[in-house]
Amino acid sequence: MSNKVTMVDPDMGWKYGFPKPLPKDIENEDITEWLVENGYPREVIDKWKQSVLGYLPCRYWEEEVDEKDKKTSDLT
């Protein structure tokens, strides 16, 4: 059985282990604390928020995941 998961990749996220699957319970919410908990530096987020842009740019996309794989990724 397959399922869709939303992937998130903040600016330069590869340096901090991104992209990562976004938990369903925080979709459409402010993900700042989740990003920090998952290794993204708060200083980088703060710098972007103070920039002309005013927010941290993130790419989002959906991926199909196998239920078996999803359970494994939920543990990480």
Helices and strands as residue ranges (DSSP letters): E 2-10, G 13-16, E 20-22, G 24-26, H 32-37, H 42-49, E 58-66, H 67-74
